[in-house]
Amino acid sequence: QVQLVESGGGLVQAGGSLRLSCAASGRTFGTYAMGWFRQAPGKEREFVAAINWDGSRTYYTDSVRGRFIISRDNAKNTNTVFLQMNSLKPEDTAVYYCAARVPPGVYYSTSTYYSPAEYYYWGQGTQVTVSS
């Protein structure tokens, strides 16, 4: 079993920045493609960003492209992924979840990164609140 733990959420004013982290632990057998999703009250969970297993490709939803940056640290097979969020807006307020795809070490087709159904492991989420 793999556990994902997010951290770094909080309250920030519009225009500010936050950096989310997600660390994988447990029975990890390789490096996973990972993604960030978010869910606001009363709305469905939506894709934010993703990164493939070796960090060579990244994917963003249009509303965050140019403001958010996803990256990862694969040193020592740590499977740690980050989401740097800049120029935050009140509409970015949500619970942010990280997720991992299985099996590890696979180059998935681009179109499959955007659906929550393609991810197997999920974290508990971290709250991000942006005040106006």
ABEGO torsion letter per residue (X at the ends): XBBBBBBGBEBBBBGBBBBBBBBBBEBBBEBBBBBBBBBBBGBBBBBABBBBAAGABBBBBAAABGABBBBBBABGGAGBBBBBBBGBBAAABBBBBBBBBOBBGBBBBAAAAABAAABABBBAEBBBBBBX
